[in-house]
Amino acid sequence: MNWIPEIMAVGQGDLNSPAAQKLGRKLWLTSSQGKYIVDQVKYFKTLGALSRYLDASQNRLQSLLRQADKYKQQEIIMDNHHIRLNVENGYTSFIH
């Protein structure tokens, strides 16, 4: 993931600023959490937590994710949110 723009913005262009280092550390520690990544910054381990965050029914979300699995997609767009599968942690499908 490319966190540099976000870290640079927090540090006002200085990667060595305390704010930039704090955010960088937080992003690094949370990067391995969760099967689902929303908008490149939010991680969710369960479908229930993901559906609550997106304010969408689990049935609707499962349907979209099953469709993505069927076509071996690693990302879907739902209500202007980009939902990616965290393949960096070895996940190979959204539902299974």
Rosetta blueprint (number, residue, H / E / L):
1 M L
2 N L
3 W L
4 I H
5 P H
6 E H
7 I H
8 M H
9 A H
10 V H
11 G L
12 Q L
13 G L
14 D L
15 L L
16 N L
17 S L
18 P H
19 A H
20 A H
21 Q H
22 K H
23 L H
24 G H
25 R H
26 K H
27 L H
28 W H
29 L H
30 T H
31 S L
32 S L
33 Q L
34 G L
35 K L
36 Y E
37 I E
38 V E
39 D L
40 Q L
41 V L
42 K E
43 Y E
44 F E
45 K L
46 T L
47 L H
48 G H
49 A H
50 L H
51 S H
52 R H
53 Y H
54 L H
55 D L
56 A L
57 S L
58 Q H
59 N H
60 R H
61 L H
62 Q H
63 S H
64 L H
65 L H
66 R H
67 Q H
68 A H
69 D H
70 K H
71 Y L
72 K L
73 Q L
74 Q L
75 E E
76 I E
77 I E
78 M E
79 D L
80 N L
81 H E
82 H E
83 I E
84 R E
85 L E
86 N L
87 V H
88 E H
89 N H
90 G L
91 Y L
92 T L
93 S L
94 F L
95 I L
96 H L
